[in-house]
Amino acid sequence: MKLAVQEQLLPGRTLQEKYAFAVDAGFDAIELRGKGDFHFAGRLTELKRALADGVVMPTVCVDMPHFIGDFDRARRKDAIQQLRSQLSVIGELGGIGVMTPASWGQFSRRLPPFEPPRSAAEDREVLTEALGILGEHAQRNGVLIMLEPLNRYENHMVNTLAEAVSYCAMDSIRIVGDTYHMNIEEDDPCRSLAEAAPYLAHMQISESNRNQPGTGHLDWGAQLATLDAVGFDGYLALECRLRGEPEIVLPETAAFVRKYL
């Protein structure tokens, strides 16, 4: 397993500066963020220059205002177009793929009015259609579209690894595990990781409190041992809030995680 850290957490003006810091801190790669309005495609020159300078950037985490599971058809269409573009770019860079949740912050059954304006069957139809389009595009570009389950307070459609696996209808559609969301949703995170292992392409890591690993109560030894046992050899990408200054916190966090690898 390899360690990555999301670009916004790193000090530095350029990707080259950020990567130099990341490597010195104990990380192997940078996880990019894919904003909307084709912003990510607009970075292609910057990204190619960083790649030529040896910056390792295998994955993209979507960072858009709306997503493929939006209730609005026009926003869903835009999200699909944005992700198609991001898949093309990461394919051109020789990366692994792009990850997205079904949605984020759109609706929660835990808050009024409790019942969404679309049925569960309609939710599944919308997501299946979007992932089918994206899966075909990902396949043509030699990359993956990766579906990430979120917790019940941030999304009502896909909350567990098993639910995400049910959408893996082609080899180019895979899933992302996130230790923060799993802490809320999975009855047994280790068992869930083991059962989802054939479809698990990527992991994002943060603590039970959404801060850096080592500041909460997650059993890192057990979860990372499970990933090792099932043969997961992908990236563990740090996606969290930092409790402290990055110059101090990031090296400490990399050292903490590597104790279990």
N, C-alpha and C positions, 0 to 999 in steps of 0.2 A: 504494500500500500504506500501511496505517496501523499504528501501534504501540499495543499494549495491554500491560498488566502485571497479573498476578494479584493479587487483593486482599490475600492474606496477606503479600505482600512489601512492602506499602506502610505507612509510618508513619501514624498517625492513629487516632482513636477511632471515627469515623463514616465512611460511604462518601463523604460530602461532603468531609470533611477529607482522606481518602485521594485522592480525585479531584483536589482542588486541588493536592496535592503532585505527583500524577502529571503533570498538565498542565504545572506549572512545571518538572518534570524532563524534559519532552520527549515524553510519551506522549499518546495520543489517547483512550484508553478504559481501563476496568477489566474484567478477566475475572473473573467470579464463580466461587465454588466451591459445588458442590451436594452437601451432606452427606445422609446417609440419615435414616430416621425422619421423613420429610416435614419436615425442618428448613428446607429451602429454601422450601417453601410457607409455613411459619411466619414467614418474613421478608418476606412480601408487602407489609405496611404500610411497613416500612423501605425496601424497594426502590422502592415507588411514591413515597414522599417524596423519595428520592434522585433519581429520574427527574424529578420536578417541579422539582427544584433544578438540573437540567441535567447530572446525572451520566450519562455514556455507558457502558452496560453491555451490550454486544451478545451475549456468549457465556457459557456455563456449562460448567465442567470438573467432571465428576463426581468426588466425593470420598467414596466409600462403602466399607463393609467387604466387600461382595460385589457381583458383577456379572452381566451377562446370560448369560455363558458358564459360570457356576458349575456344578459337578458335581451339586449338590443342587437338586432341582426347586423346593422351597419358597423357597430363596434366589434362584433365578432369577426366580421369580414376583414376589418382593419387589422385586428390582432393576428389573424392568419397570414395576411400579407406581410406584416412586420416580421413574423417568425420565419416565414419562407425566406425573406431577405437575410435574416440573421443566420439561418442554416446555410445559405449560399456562401456567406462571408466566412463562417468558421470552417466550412468545407475547403474554401480557397486557401485557408491558413493551415490546413492539414490537421484540424482539431478533432475532438470527439463528438461534440454536439451542443445542443441548446436545451435548456430545461425551462419548463413553465408549469405553474399550477393550473387547475381548471379555471380558477378566478382567485381574486384576493380582495377582501374587504367589501365584497358585493352584497353578501347576505349571510346571516347566521340564524339557524333555528333556535339559538339560545337567547335571542333578543326579539322584542316585538317587531313585526307582527307574527313572528314564529313560523308561519307557513309561506314559502316562496311563491312567486307568481307562476311558476312552471313546475310541472309534475316531475317525479323522479325519472319516469320513462322519457319525458321530453328532455330532461337534463342529459340523459345517456345518449339520446339521439343526436343532440347538439355536439357533445364531446366526441362521439364516435365519428361523426362527419368531419370535424375539424382535424382530429388526429389522423384520420385516413388521408386527408389532403397533405398534411404535414409529413406523415410517414412516407408517402410516395416521393415527396420532394427531398426528404432526408436521404432516402435510399438512392436517388439519382446523384446526390452529392457526396455519397460515401460517409455520411454522418448519422447521428441519432437525434430524434426528438424525444426528450425525457420528461415524463409526467411526474410532478411532485405532489404528494398528498400534503394538505395543510390541516391544521387543527380546526375543530368545530366552530371556534369563535371567529375564524378568519375566512372560512369557506364552508359551504354546506354540501358540496357535491362529491369530493374525493378526499376522504380523511385518513384512510389507512393504506398501508402498502398493498394489502390484498385487493382493495378496491382499485388501486392504480394498476395492478397486474391484470385485472380483468379487461383493461383497454389495450393490452399489448397484442394486437391482432396481426402484426407483422414484425419482422426482425429489426426494423429500424425504429420501432417504438419501444422504449424501455422506461424504467422508473428511477426516481431519485429518493433516497431515504434522507430524512432530516431528523437528527437526534432530538431537537427541541419539540417538533410536532409529534414525533413518536412517543416522547415522554408523556404527552397528553392523551394520545389516541390508542396506542397499542397496549393490549392487555399484558403481553409479554414481549418486549422489544427484541430480545434475542431470538425467540421462536419465530417472530414475524420476519426478522432478517433472514433466518435460515430458510423459511418457506418461500420467500420472495427471491432468493439468491439467483435463480436462473435468469431473472429479468432485471436485476439490480445493476445499473451501469455507473452509478455515482452516489456519493454521500456528501451531505453538508453537515457540519458539526457545530454545535453550540450547546451551552448548558441548559439545565432545567429552567433557569431564570433568563435565558436568552443572552447572557453574557458569555465570556470566553470559557472554554473547558477548564475545570478546576475550581470554579467559583460556586458551583451548585452541588446537587446530590446525585447526578447520573453515575451509573456503574460503568465507567469507561473500560475497565479491565474486562468485564463480561461481554460488552458489546463489540469491542475490537477483537477479542478472542473469537467471538462468533464469526465475524467477518473473515478472519484469518482461516478459521476452520472450513468455511464454505468456499474458500479459494478466491475471495474478492481481491482483485489486484488493481482496482481503480484508485481514484483520488478521494481524499477526505478534504473537503474545501471548507475553510473557516468562514462561516457566515453568522455574524453575531454583533452585539454591541461590545465595546471594549471598556472594561472597568479599569481605567488608568490610561496613561500615555502609551501610544503604540510603540514607541522606541523601547519601552520597558516591557509592556504586556506581550507583544508578539513573540519575542524570543522565549519568554517564560512559557507561553502557551505551546509553542512548537516543542519545547523540551518536555513539557508535561505530557503531551499526546504521544511523543516518541518513546516514552517509558513503556508504553503498552504495545508497541509495534514489534 
